[in-house]
Amino acid sequence: MREHLRNTALIVALDDDALTRVADEAERAFGRRLRLEALRREVLSSAVRLAAVLNMSVEEAHGLLKLAAYLHDVGKAASAYQQRLEAAERRDPEKCPAQLRGHEVLSAWLAWHLTYELSRTRGSADDVAAAVAAGVALHHSARRSIDDVLDDVLSAKFGREDLDKMWEAAGGAAEFWRAGAEWDEVLEYASGRMKWEYLQTLNAALVKLRARLLRQSAVWGELVAYVISLADNLDAALRRGDRRVAYVLEPLLL
C-alpha cells in the first residue's frame, strides 16, 4: 500500500524519474506511449485553478495536490481493509479484487486534520482542509454524494488501534510537503485531535466530517479528486495490467 501511495504522489509531483518509469511501463503493458505533456498540463492547470480559488501560490496548491495524492488511500491501513485485501489476494493474486468502499472516508478524515494543522498559519485553514478532504473522499467518483461515502465506512469495524496504523502510513507524506514544516509536531497535534474526536464515538466524528465536507470551499475538492484519480488509476493500471482501469486513461495515451 505504501508503495502505491508514494507512486501516486510522485506522479502528481511530476517527478522526472517517476514519469519516465510510468511511460516505459505503459508502453510495455499496453503497447502505447503515455502523453507526458498532457499529464503535466492536467496537473499544473488544476494547481493553477486551485491556487486562484484558495488564494495561494501555484506552488502551494501543487503541494496540496501532492499531499492529497499520498493520503488518498491511508484509510486502507485499517485492519478491516487489510484483512479484506489479504483474503482477496489469496483468491486472485493477479487482480486482488476486494470490497474496500469506505476507506476513502477514513482517508479524508485524516487528510482534513493533517491539512488543517499544516495550514493553521493561514486565515483560511478550514477552507483549505475542506477542499483537500473532499477530494480525498470523492477520488473514486466525484459524482457520489458525501452521504454515500460516509455510510460506506460504517460497514467496517474500526478501532482506536486503526488510527495509529493510519497515521503511521501517513508519515511518508512528509517527503511531499514543503521544507521547513515542523512535521513531527504537526503530526502530533493533528493525530491527537483526530483521536479525541474518535473518543466521542466514530459516528460523532463522521457527523463533524460531513459538516466540514459541506463547506462551500469543498466544491473545489473536485479538482483535487480529478488529479488524484489520474495518478491513482495510472499507477493501478500499470501494477495490475488492468485494461478496464486503463480505459479511463485513454486521453493520456498515444
QUIGIGI-V536086 format. One record per helix or strand. SS is the DSSP state (~ for helix, > for strand). FROM is the first residue (numbers start at 1). TO is the last residue. If there is no record, write none. Layout:
BEGIN
ss->SS from->FROM to->TO
ss->SS from->FROM to->TO
END
This chain:
BEGIN
ss->~ from->2 to->12
ss->~ from->16 to->30
ss->> from->34 to->34
ss->~ from->36 to->54
ss->~ from->58 to->71
ss->~ from->74 to->77
ss->~ from->79 to->91
ss->~ from->103 to->118
ss->~ from->125 to->137
ss->~ from->146 to->153
ss->~ from->160 to->176
ss->~ from->183 to->199
ss->~ from->202 to->213
ss->~ from->216 to->240
ss->~ from->243 to->252
ss->> from->253 to->253
END
